[in-house]
Amino acid sequence: MGYYIVDRIENGFAVCEDGDTMVNISLSFLPEGLHEGSVLRKQADGTYVQDFDEENRLREEAVAMTDDLFDE
């Protein structure tokens, strides 16, 4: 997958999905302003950056799937 999706934030950790598993990442390693649905990419140096383009793409994909459900 190459990225992590923030499922929720609790007890100083972002609980993230990486496709197959859930991963807890300390908020101290993450950029500020994260929220449920934020998309993170881990860089080669071990830092994380928020991927706004992928976040928007996934959001648009979810909206399109929802629209398709109600168009039938």
TAPEHU-V496609 format. One record per pair of residues at least 4 apart in sequence whose C-alpha atoms are under 6 Angstrom apart, sorted by the first residue. I is the first residue (numbers start at 1). J is the second residue. D is the distance in whole Angstrom. If there is no record, write none. Layout:
i-><I I>
j-><J J>
d-><D D>
This chain:
i-><3 3 4 4 4 4 4 5 5 5 5 5 6 6 6 6 6 7 7 7 8 8 9 9 9 12 13 13 13 13 14 14 15 15 16 16 17 17 30 34 39 39 39 40 40 40 41 41 42 42 43 43>
j-><40 41 16 17 18 39 40 16 17 37 38 39 15 16 36 37 38 15 16 36 15 36 13 14 15 27 24 25 26 27 24 25 23 24 22 23 21 22 48 38 50 51 55 49 50 51 48 49 47 48 47 48>
d-><6 5 6 6 5 6 5 5 5 6 6 5 6 4 5 5 5 6 5 5 5 5 6 4 6 6 6 5 4 5 6 5 6 5 5 5 6 5 6 6 6 5 5 6 5 6 6 5 6 4 5 6>
